[in-house]
């Protein structure tokens, strides 16, 4: 793996962890992640979003839309 790929993986993991732990994740951080996420981490990101949606009585429509778009790219 080259330095660029390694940097993308490190940044993607950092953003996924941040999104997973924030009660209301930043849409800017999610947009950034979605623009650069390595394919190998897409399912990990999907799982983080799924945890959030499953925990909410009324899940965010925008979060559901993100998940839908992500499934198209997986």
PDB file of N, CA, C and O in Angstrom:
ATOM      1  N   UNK A   1       0.847  -1.168   0.000  1.00  0.00           N
ATOM      2  CA  UNK A   1       0.000   0.000   0.000  1.00  0.00           C
ATOM      3  C   UNK A   1       0.897   1.238   0.000  1.00  0.00           C
ATOM      4  O   UNK A   1       1.920   1.275   0.683  1.00  0.00           O
ATOM      5  N   UNK A   2       0.506   2.235  -0.764  1.00  0.00           N
ATOM      6  CA  UNK A   2       1.326   3.449  -0.815  1.00  0.00           C
ATOM      7  C   UNK A   2       0.888   4.443   0.257  1.00  0.00           C
ATOM      8  O   UNK A   2      -0.114   4.237   0.942  1.00  0.00           O
ATOM      9  N   UNK A   3       1.646   5.511   0.390  1.00  0.00           N
ATOM     10  CA  UNK A   3       1.375   6.507   1.429  1.00  0.00           C
ATOM     11  C   UNK A   3      -0.005   7.145   1.284  1.00  0.00           C
ATOM     12  O   UNK A   3      -0.677   7.399   2.283  1.00  0.00           O
ATOM     13  N   UNK A   4      -0.430   7.406   0.047  1.00  0.00           N
ATOM     14  CA  UNK A   4      -1.743   8.021  -0.180  1.00  0.00           C
ATOM     15  C   UNK A   4      -2.852   7.091   0.306  1.00  0.00           C
ATOM     16  O   UNK A   4      -3.775   7.530   0.992  1.00  0.00           O
ATOM     17  N   UNK A   5      -2.766   5.821  -0.044  1.00  0.00           N
ATOM     18  CA  UNK A   5      -3.778   4.859   0.386  1.00  0.00           C
ATOM     19  C   UNK A   5      -3.783   4.712   1.901  1.00  0.00           C
ATOM     20  O   UNK A   5      -4.847   4.648   2.517  1.00  0.00           O
ATOM     21  N   UNK A   6      -2.610   4.658   2.496  1.00  0.00           N
ATOM     22  CA  UNK A   6      -2.513   4.541   3.948  1.00  0.00           C
ATOM     23  C   UNK A   6      -3.127   5.757   4.627  1.00  0.00           C
ATOM     24  O   UNK A   6      -3.835   5.619   5.625  1.00  0.00           O
ATOM     25  N   UNK A   7      -2.863   6.936   4.099  1.00  0.00           N
ATOM     26  CA  UNK A   7      -3.428   8.159   4.659  1.00  0.00           C
ATOM     27  C   UNK A   7      -4.955   8.161   4.539  1.00  0.00           C
ATOM     28  O   UNK A   7      -5.649   8.583   5.464  1.00  0.00           O
ATOM     29  N   UNK A   8      -5.474   7.693   3.410  1.00  0.00           N
ATOM     30  CA  UNK A   8      -6.927   7.620   3.231  1.00  0.00           C
ATOM     31  C   UNK A   8      -7.554   6.668   4.244  1.00  0.00           C
ATOM     32  O   UNK A   8      -8.606   6.970   4.806  1.00  0.00           O
ATOM     33  N   UNK A   9      -6.927   5.537   4.479  1.00  0.00           N
ATOM     34  CA  UNK A   9      -7.448   4.565   5.443  1.00  0.00           C
ATOM     35  C   UNK A   9      -7.432   5.151   6.850  1.00  0.00           C
ATOM     36  O   UNK A   9      -8.407   5.026   7.590  1.00  0.00           O
ATOM     37  N   UNK A  10      -6.334   5.785   7.216  1.00  0.00           N
ATOM     38  CA  UNK A  10      -6.231   6.390   8.551  1.00  0.00           C
ATOM     39  C   UNK A  10      -7.290   7.469   8.736  1.00  0.00           C
ATOM     40  O   UNK A  10      -7.976   7.498   9.758  1.00  0.00           O
ATOM     41  N   UNK A  11      -7.428   8.355   7.755  1.00  0.00           N
ATOM     42  CA  UNK A  11      -8.423   9.425   7.843  1.00  0.00           C
ATOM     43  C   UNK A  11      -9.838   8.850   7.861  1.00  0.00           C
ATOM     44  O   UNK A  11     -10.675   9.300   8.643  1.00  0.00           O
ATOM     45  N   UNK A  12     -10.113   7.874   7.020  1.00  0.00           N
ATOM     46  CA  UNK A  12     -11.448   7.266   6.971  1.00  0.00           C
ATOM     47  C   UNK A  12     -11.792   6.618   8.312  1.00  0.00           C
ATOM     48  O   UNK A  12     -12.905   6.785   8.810  1.00  0.00           O
ATOM     49  N   UNK A  13     -10.854   5.886   8.896  1.00  0.00           N
ATOM     50  CA  UNK A  13     -11.110   5.253  10.194  1.00  0.00           C
ATOM     51  C   UNK A  13     -11.360   6.300  11.285  1.00  0.00           C
ATOM     52  O   UNK A  13     -12.233   6.122  12.134  1.00  0.00           O
ATOM     53  N   UNK A  14     -10.598   7.377  11.256  1.00  0.00           N
ATOM     54  CA  UNK A  14     -10.793   8.458  12.219  1.00  0.00           C
ATOM     55  C   UNK A  14     -12.201   9.046  12.093  1.00  0.00           C
ATOM     56  O   UNK A  14     -12.894   9.245  13.091  1.00  0.00           O
ATOM     57  N   UNK A  15     -12.609   9.320  10.856  1.00  0.00           N
ATOM     58  CA  UNK A  15     -13.935   9.889  10.632  1.00  0.00           C
ATOM     59  C   UNK A  15     -15.041   8.904  11.003  1.00  0.00           C
ATOM     60  O   UNK A  15     -16.042   9.303  11.597  1.00  0.00           O
ATOM     61  N   UNK A  16     -14.879   7.636  10.666  1.00  0.00           N
ATOM     62  CA  UNK A  16     -15.883   6.629  11.031  1.00  0.00           C
ATOM     63  C   UNK A  16     -16.031   6.565  12.554  1.00  0.00           C
ATOM     64  O   UNK A  16     -17.149   6.524  13.068  1.00  0.00           O
ATOM     65  N   UNK A  17     -14.918   6.557  13.265  1.00  0.00           N
ATOM     66  CA  UNK A  17     -14.972   6.522  14.733  1.00  0.00           C
ATOM     67  C   UNK A  17     -15.665   7.766  15.295  1.00  0.00           C
ATOM     68  O   UNK A  17     -16.467   7.674  16.224  1.00  0.00           O
ATOM     69  N   UNK A  18     -15.349   8.919  14.726  1.00  0.00           N
ATOM     70  CA  UNK A  18     -15.976  10.166  15.165  1.00  0.00           C
ATOM     71  C   UNK A  18     -17.476  10.138  14.900  1.00  0.00           C
ATOM     72  O   UNK A  18     -18.266  10.521  15.762  1.00  0.00           O
ATOM     73  N   UNK A  19     -17.868   9.690  13.722  1.00  0.00           N
ATOM     74  CA  UNK A  19     -19.285   9.607  13.358  1.00  0.00           C
ATOM     75  C   UNK A  19     -20.002   8.613  14.260  1.00  0.00           C
ATOM     76  O   UNK A  19     -21.131   8.856  14.685  1.00  0.00           O
ATOM     77  N   UNK A  20     -19.356   7.509  14.547  1.00  0.00           N
ATOM     78  CA  UNK A  20     -19.949   6.479  15.392  1.00  0.00           C
ATOM     79  C   UNK A  20     -20.202   6.999  16.818  1.00  0.00           C
ATOM     80  O   UNK A  20     -21.227   6.675  17.418  1.00  0.00           O
ATOM     81  N   UNK A  21     -19.294   7.788  17.352  1.00  0.00           N
ATOM     82  CA  UNK A  21     -19.407   8.215  18.749  1.00  0.00           C
ATOM     83  C   UNK A  21     -20.202   9.500  18.946  1.00  0.00           C
ATOM     84  O   UNK A  21     -20.713   9.735  20.041  1.00  0.00           O
ATOM     85  N   UNK A  22     -20.321  10.335  17.925  1.00  0.00           N
ATOM     86  CA  UNK A  22     -21.097  11.572  18.064  1.00  0.00           C
ATOM     87  C   UNK A  22     -22.585  11.266  18.004  1.00  0.00           C
ATOM     88  O   UNK A  22     -23.043  10.536  17.124  1.00  0.00           O
ATOM     89  N   UNK A  23     -23.341  11.831  18.950  1.00  0.00           N
ATOM     90  CA  UNK A  23     -24.789  11.617  18.941  1.00  0.00           C
ATOM     91  C   UNK A  23     -25.401  12.179  17.659  1.00  0.00           C
ATOM     92  O   UNK A  23     -26.256  11.547  17.037  1.00  0.00           O
ATOM     93  N   UNK A  24     -24.958  13.358  17.277  1.00  0.00           N
ATOM     94  CA  UNK A  24     -25.392  13.981  16.030  1.00  0.00           C
ATOM     95  C   UNK A  24     -24.150  14.225  15.177  1.00  0.00           C
ATOM     96  O   UNK A  24     -23.529  15.283  15.276  1.00  0.00           O
ATOM     97  N   UNK A  25     -23.785  13.257  14.342  1.00  0.00           N
ATOM     98  CA  UNK A  25     -22.560  13.408  13.550  1.00  0.00           C
ATOM     99  C   UNK A  25     -22.643  14.590  12.589  1.00  0.00           C
ATOM    100  O   UNK A  25     -23.714  14.958  12.106  1.00  0.00           O
ATOM    101  N   UNK A  26     -21.500  15.156  12.338  1.00  0.00           N
ATOM    102  CA  UNK A  26     -21.387  16.294  11.441  1.00  0.00           C
ATOM    103  C   UNK A  26     -21.648  15.872   9.997  1.00  0.00           C
ATOM    104  O   UNK A  26     -21.036  14.929   9.496  1.00  0.00           O
ATOM    105  N   UNK A  27     -22.558  16.577   9.339  1.00  0.00           N
ATOM    106  CA  UNK A  27     -22.819  16.269   7.924  1.00  0.00           C
ATOM    107  C   UNK A  27     -21.589  16.598   7.085  1.00  0.00           C
ATOM    108  O   UNK A  27     -21.345  15.954   6.064  1.00  0.00           O
ATOM    109  N   UNK A  28     -20.823  17.585   7.503  1.00  0.00           N
ATOM    110  CA  UNK A  28     -19.593  17.929   6.790  1.00  0.00           C
ATOM    111  C   UNK A  28     -18.593  16.775   6.867  1.00  0.00           C
ATOM    112  O   UNK A  28     -17.960  16.435   5.867  1.00  0.00           O
ATOM    113  N   UNK A  29     -18.451  16.174   8.045  1.00  0.00           N
ATOM    114  CA  UNK A  29     -17.548  15.032   8.192  1.00  0.00           C
ATOM    115  C   UNK A  29     -18.040  13.837   7.376  1.00  0.00           C
ATOM    116  O   UNK A  29     -17.239  13.136   6.756  1.00  0.00           O
ATOM    117  N   UNK A  30     -19.358  13.602   7.375  1.00  0.00           N
ATOM    118  CA  UNK A  30     -19.894  12.489   6.592  1.00  0.00           C
ATOM    119  C   UNK A  30     -19.696  12.732   5.104  1.00  0.00           C
ATOM    120  O   UNK A  30     -19.362  11.804   4.366  1.00  0.00           O
ATOM    121  N   UNK A  31     -19.897  13.965   4.653  1.00  0.00           N
ATOM    122  CA  UNK A  31     -19.668  14.299   3.241  1.00  0.00           C
ATOM    123  C   UNK A  31     -18.206  14.067   2.862  1.00  0.00           C
ATOM    124  O   UNK A  31     -17.907  13.492   1.816  1.00  0.00           O
ATOM    125  N   UNK A  32     -17.311  14.520   3.721  1.00  0.00           N
ATOM    126  CA  UNK A  32     -15.881  14.341   3.478  1.00  0.00           C
ATOM    127  C   UNK A  32     -15.537  12.860   3.379  1.00  0.00           C
ATOM    128  O   UNK A  32     -14.838  12.433   2.460  1.00  0.00           O
ATOM    129  N   UNK A  33     -16.036  12.084   4.333  1.00  0.00           N
ATOM    130  CA  UNK A  33     -15.779  10.641   4.327  1.00  0.00           C
ATOM    131  C   UNK A  33     -16.333   9.988   3.065  1.00  0.00           C
ATOM    132  O   UNK A  33     -15.649   9.191   2.423  1.00  0.00           O
ATOM    133  N   UNK A  34     -17.551  10.321   2.715  1.00  0.00           N
ATOM    134  CA  UNK A  34     -18.183   9.706   1.547  1.00  0.00           C
ATOM    135  C   UNK A  34     -17.465  10.058   0.253  1.00  0.00           C
ATOM    136  O   UNK A  34     -17.548   9.314  -0.724  1.00  0.00           O
ATOM    137  N   UNK A  35     -16.766  11.178   0.236  1.00  0.00           N
ATOM    138  CA  UNK A  35     -16.031  11.579  -0.955  1.00  0.00           C
ATOM    139  C   UNK A  35     -14.689  10.884  -1.119  1.00  0.00           C
ATOM    140  O   UNK A  35     -14.084  10.933  -2.190  1.00  0.00           O
ATOM    141  N   UNK A  36     -14.218  10.230  -0.043  1.00  0.00           N
ATOM    142  CA  UNK A  36     -12.881   9.640  -0.135  1.00  0.00           C
ATOM    143  C   UNK A  36     -12.757   8.241   0.462  1.00  0.00           C
ATOM    144  O   UNK A  36     -11.665   7.673   0.461  1.00  0.00           O
ATOM    145  N   UNK A  37     -13.838   7.681   0.964  1.00  0.00           N
ATOM    146  CA  UNK A  37     -13.750   6.417   1.694  1.00  0.00           C
ATOM    147  C   UNK A  37     -13.224   5.283   0.805  1.00  0.00           C
ATOM    148  O   UNK A  37     -13.717   5.078  -0.304  1.00  0.00           O
ATOM    149  N   UNK A  38     -12.230   4.555   1.295  1.00  0.00           N
ATOM    150  CA  UNK A  38     -11.774   3.377   0.553  1.00  0.00           C
ATOM    151  C   UNK A  38     -12.888   2.320   0.542  1.00  0.00           C
ATOM    152  O   UNK A  38     -13.583   2.133   1.540  1.00  0.00           O
ATOM    153  N   UNK A  39     -13.045   1.654  -0.562  1.00  0.00           N
ATOM    154  CA  UNK A  39     -14.101   0.655  -0.725  1.00  0.00           C
ATOM    155  C   UNK A  39     -14.100  -0.378   0.406  1.00  0.00           C
ATOM    156  O   UNK A  39     -15.159  -0.840   0.830  1.00  0.00           O
ATOM    157  N   UNK A  40     -12.923  -0.734   0.886  1.00  0.00           N
ATOM    158  CA  UNK A  40     -12.801  -1.749   1.940  1.00  0.00           C
ATOM    159  C   UNK A  40     -13.412  -1.297   3.267  1.00  0.00           C
ATOM    160  O   UNK A  40     -13.701  -2.130   4.125  1.00  0.00           O
ATOM    161  N   UNK A  41     -13.611   0.001   3.444  1.00  0.00           N
ATOM    162  CA  UNK A  41     -14.169   0.505   4.703  1.00  0.00           C
ATOM    163  C   UNK A  41     -15.639   0.915   4.577  1.00  0.00           C
ATOM    164  O   UNK A  41     -16.247   1.356   5.553  1.00  0.00           O
ATOM    165  N   UNK A  42     -16.201   0.771   3.395  1.00  0.00           N
ATOM    166  CA  UNK A  42     -17.592   1.189   3.177  1.00  0.00           C
ATOM    167  C   UNK A  42     -18.556   0.428   4.075  1.00  0.00           C
ATOM    168  O   UNK A  42     -19.498   1.021   4.599  1.00  0.00           O
ATOM    169  N   UNK A  43     -18.347  -0.860   4.263  1.00  0.00           N
ATOM    170  CA  UNK A  43     -19.269  -1.635   5.110  1.00  0.00           C
ATOM    171  C   UNK A  43     -19.132  -1.229   6.578  1.00  0.00           C
ATOM    172  O   UNK A  43     -20.114  -1.269   7.318  1.00  0.00           O
ATOM    173  N   UNK A  44     -17.938  -0.844   7.006  1.00  0.00           N
ATOM    174  CA  UNK A  44     -17.742  -0.371   8.376  1.00  0.00           C
ATOM    175  C   UNK A  44     -18.498   0.945   8.592  1.00  0.00           C
ATOM    176  O   UNK A  44     -19.105   1.155   9.641  1.00  0.00           O
ATOM    177  N   UNK A  45     -18.454   1.810   7.609  1.00  0.00           N
ATOM    178  CA  UNK A  45     -19.193   3.075   7.682  1.00  0.00           C
ATOM    179  C   UNK A  45     -20.695   2.798   7.678  1.00  0.00           C
ATOM    180  O   UNK A  45     -21.438   3.389   8.461  1.00  0.00           O
ATOM    181  N   UNK A  46     -21.136   1.912   6.811  1.00  0.00           N
ATOM    182  CA  UNK A  46     -22.553   1.551   6.757  1.00  0.00           C
ATOM    183  C   UNK A  46     -23.013   1.040   8.126  1.00  0.00           C
ATOM    184  O   UNK A  46     -24.082   1.420   8.602  1.00  0.00           O
ATOM    185  N   UNK A  47     -22.217   0.189   8.752  1.00  0.00           N
ATOM    186  CA  UNK A  47     -22.563  -0.350  10.069  1.00  0.00           C
ATOM    187  C   UNK A  47     -22.682   0.759  11.115  1.00  0.00           C
ATOM    188  O   UNK A  47     -23.567   0.715  11.970  1.00  0.00           O
ATOM    189  N   UNK A  48     -21.790   1.755  11.049  1.00  0.00           N
ATOM    190  CA  UNK A  48     -21.859   2.883  11.989  1.00  0.00           C
ATOM    191  C   UNK A  48     -23.161   3.657  11.802  1.00  0.00           C
ATOM    192  O   UNK A  48     -23.802   4.048  12.777  1.00  0.00           O
ATOM    193  N   UNK A  49     -23.550   3.876  10.546  1.00  0.00           N
ATOM    194  CA  UNK A  49     -24.813   4.566  10.281  1.00  0.00           C
ATOM    195  C   UNK A  49     -26.000   3.711  10.708  1.00  0.00           C
ATOM    196  O   UNK A  49     -26.973   4.225  11.260  1.00  0.00           O
ATOM    197  N   UNK A  50     -25.922   2.425  10.458  1.00  0.00           N
ATOM    198  CA  UNK A  50     -26.994   1.506  10.833  1.00  0.00           C
ATOM    199  C   UNK A  50     -27.230   1.517  12.340  1.00  0.00           C
ATOM    200  O   UNK A  50     -28.374   1.498  12.793  1.00  0.00           O
ATOM    201  N   UNK A  51     -26.151   1.547  13.114  1.00  0.00           N
ATOM    202  CA  UNK A  51     -26.269   1.623  14.576  1.00  0.00           C
ATOM    203  C   UNK A  51     -27.055   2.871  14.980  1.00  0.00           C
ATOM    204  O   UNK A  51     -27.913   2.810  15.860  1.00  0.00           O
ATOM    205  N   UNK A  52     -26.766   3.984  14.346  1.00  0.00           N
ATOM    206  CA  UNK A  52     -27.455   5.236  14.664  1.00  0.00           C
ATOM    207  C   UNK A  52     -28.937   5.170  14.296  1.00  0.00           C
ATOM    208  O   UNK A  52     -29.798   5.569  15.081  1.00  0.00           O
ATOM    209  N   UNK A  53     -29.222   4.669  13.111  1.00  0.00           N
ATOM    210  CA  UNK A  53     -30.607   4.583  12.650  1.00  0.00           C
ATOM    211  C   UNK A  53     -31.405   3.614  13.524  1.00  0.00           C
ATOM    212  O   UNK A  53     -32.553   3.893  13.868  1.00  0.00           O
ATOM    213  N   UNK A  54     -30.811   2.495  13.879  1.00  0.00           N
ATOM    214  CA  UNK A  54     -31.500   1.499  14.696  1.00  0.00           C
ATOM    215  C   UNK A  54     -31.797   2.025  16.100  1.00  0.00           C
ATOM    216  O   UNK A  54     -32.782   1.622  16.718  1.00  0.00           O
ATOM    217  N   UNK A  55     -30.954   2.920  16.602  1.00  0.00           N
ATOM    218  CA  UNK A  55     -31.121   3.446  17.960  1.00  0.00           C
ATOM    219  C   UNK A  55     -32.155   4.574  18.036  1.00  0.00           C
ATOM    220  O   UNK A  55     -32.630   4.900  19.124  1.00  0.00           O
ATOM    221  N   UNK A  56     -32.505   5.166  16.902  1.00  0.00           N
ATOM    222  CA  UNK A  56     -33.443   6.293  16.892  1.00  0.00           C
ATOM    223  C   UNK A  56     -34.862   5.833  16.635  1.00  0.00           C
ATOM    224  O   UNK A  56     -35.121   5.015  15.753  1.00  0.00           O
ATOM    225  N   UNK A  57     -35.783   6.380  17.429  1.00  0.00           N
ATOM    226  CA  UNK A  57     -37.192   6.070  17.199  1.00  0.00           C
ATOM    227  C   UNK A  57     -37.646   6.635  15.858  1.00  0.00           C
ATOM    228  O   UNK A  57     -38.407   6.002  15.126  1.00  0.00           O
ATOM    229  N   UNK A  58     -37.165   7.837  15.549  1.00  0.00           N
ATOM    230  CA  UNK A  58     -37.480   8.481  14.272  1.00  0.00           C
ATOM    231  C   UNK A  58     -36.164   8.823  13.575  1.00  0.00           C
ATOM    232  O   UNK A  58     -35.659   9.937  13.711  1.00  0.00           O
ATOM    233  N   UNK A  59     -35.616   7.878  12.837  1.00  0.00           N
ATOM    234  CA  UNK A  59     -34.312   8.113  12.202  1.00  0.00           C
ATOM    235  C   UNK A  59     -34.363   9.249  11.177  1.00  0.00           C
ATOM    236  O   UNK A  59     -35.381   9.503  10.535  1.00  0.00           O
ATOM    237  N   UNK A  60     -33.245   9.900  11.061  1.00  0.00           N
ATOM    238  CA  UNK A  60     -33.086  11.002  10.134  1.00  0.00           C
ATOM    239  C   UNK A  60     -33.254  10.518   8.689  1.00  0.00           C
ATOM    240  O   UNK A  60     -32.657   9.522   8.282  1.00  0.00           O
ATOM    241  N   UNK A  61     -34.066  11.234   7.934  1.00  0.00           N
ATOM    242  CA  UNK A  61     -34.251  10.908   6.525  1.00  0.00           C
ATOM    243  C   UNK A  61     -32.941  11.064   5.768  1.00  0.00           C
ATOM    244  O   UNK A  61     -32.639  10.271   4.877  1.00  0.00           O
ATOM    245  N   UNK A  62     -32.163  12.081   6.118  1.00  0.00           N
ATOM    246  CA  UNK A  62     -30.889  12.275   5.434  1.00  0.00           C
ATOM    247  C   UNK A  62     -29.916  11.136   5.752  1.00  0.00           C
ATOM    248  O   UNK A  62     -29.115  10.750   4.900  1.00  0.00           O
ATOM    249  N   UNK A  63     -29.980  10.600   6.967  1.00  0.00           N
ATOM    250  CA  UNK A  63     -29.123   9.465   7.321  1.00  0.00           C
ATOM    251  C   UNK A  63     -29.548   8.225   6.511  1.00  0.00           C
ATOM    252  O   UNK A  63     -28.700   7.483   6.015  1.00  0.00           O
ATOM    253  N   UNK A  64     -30.838   8.015   6.387  1.00  0.00           N
ATOM    254  CA  UNK A  64     -31.331   6.895   5.585  1.00  0.00           C
ATOM    255  C   UNK A  64     -30.923   7.055   4.124  1.00  0.00           C
ATOM    256  O   UNK A  64     -30.566   6.078   3.466  1.00  0.00           O
ATOM    257  N   UNK A  65     -30.973   8.278   3.620  1.00  0.00           N
ATOM    258  CA  UNK A  65     -30.571   8.542   2.230  1.00  0.00           C
ATOM    259  C   UNK A  65     -29.081   8.256   2.045  1.00  0.00           C
ATOM    260  O   UNK A  65     -28.674   7.708   1.021  1.00  0.00           O
ATOM    261  N   UNK A  66     -28.269   8.627   3.036  1.00  0.00           N
ATOM    262  CA  UNK A  66     -26.833   8.320   2.964  1.00  0.00           C
ATOM    263  C   UNK A  66     -26.607   6.818   2.892  1.00  0.00           C
ATOM    264  O   UNK A  66     -25.790   6.331   2.110  1.00  0.00           O
ATOM    265  N   UNK A  67     -27.343   6.100   3.717  1.00  0.00           N
ATOM    266  CA  UNK A  67     -27.204   4.637   3.716  1.00  0.00           C
ATOM    267  C   UNK A  67     -27.626   4.051   2.374  1.00  0.00           C
ATOM    268  O   UNK A  67     -26.982   3.140   1.854  1.00  0.00           O
ATOM    269  N   UNK A  68     -28.701   4.577   1.823  1.00  0.00           N
ATOM    270  CA  UNK A  68     -29.169   4.096   0.528  1.00  0.00           C
ATOM    271  C   UNK A  68     -28.124   4.336  -0.565  1.00  0.00           C
ATOM    272  O   UNK A  68     -27.853   3.450  -1.375  1.00  0.00           O
ATOM    273  N   UNK A  69     -27.541   5.534  -0.584  1.00  0.00           N
ATOM    274  CA  UNK A  69     -26.507   5.841  -1.572  1.00  0.00           C
ATOM    275  C   UNK A  69     -25.294   4.935  -1.385  1.00  0.00           C
ATOM    276  O   UNK A  69     -24.690   4.476  -2.355  1.00  0.00           O
ATOM    277  N   UNK A  70     -24.949   4.686  -0.133  1.00  0.00           N
ATOM    278  CA  UNK A  70     -23.790   3.856   0.158  1.00  0.00           C
ATOM    279  C   UNK A  70     -23.998   2.430  -0.344  1.00  0.00           C
ATOM    280  O   UNK A  70     -23.062   1.810  -0.849  1.00  0.00           O
ATOM    281  N   UNK A  71     -25.209   1.907  -0.212  1.00  0.00           N
ATOM    282  CA  UNK A  71     -25.454   0.542  -0.697  1.00  0.00           C
ATOM    283  C   UNK A  71     -25.308   0.449  -2.205  1.00  0.00           C
ATOM    284  O   UNK A  71     -24.967  -0.610  -2.732  1.00  0.00           O
ATOM    285  N   UNK A  72     -25.566   1.552  -2.907  1.00  0.00           N
ATOM    286  CA  UNK A  72     -25.418   1.561  -4.368  1.00  0.00           C
ATOM    287  C   UNK A  72     -23.938   1.469  -4.777  1.00  0.00           C
ATOM    288  O   UNK A  72     -23.605   0.997  -5.864  1.00  0.00           O
ATOM    289  N   UNK A  73     -23.056   1.936  -3.866  1.00  0.00           N
ATOM    290  CA  UNK A  73     -21.632   2.003  -4.188  1.00  0.00           C
ATOM    291  C   UNK A  73     -20.849   0.821  -3.648  1.00  0.00           C
ATOM    292  O   UNK A  73     -19.683   0.650  -4.004  1.00  0.00           O
ATOM    293  N   UNK A  74     -21.448   0.008  -2.807  1.00  0.00           N
ATOM    294  CA  UNK A  74     -20.745  -1.115  -2.166  1.00  0.00           C
ATOM    295  C   UNK A  74     -20.602  -2.273  -3.138  1.00  0.00           C
ATOM    296  O   UNK A  74     -20.038  -3.309  -2.786  1.00  0.00           O
TER     297      UNK A  74
END
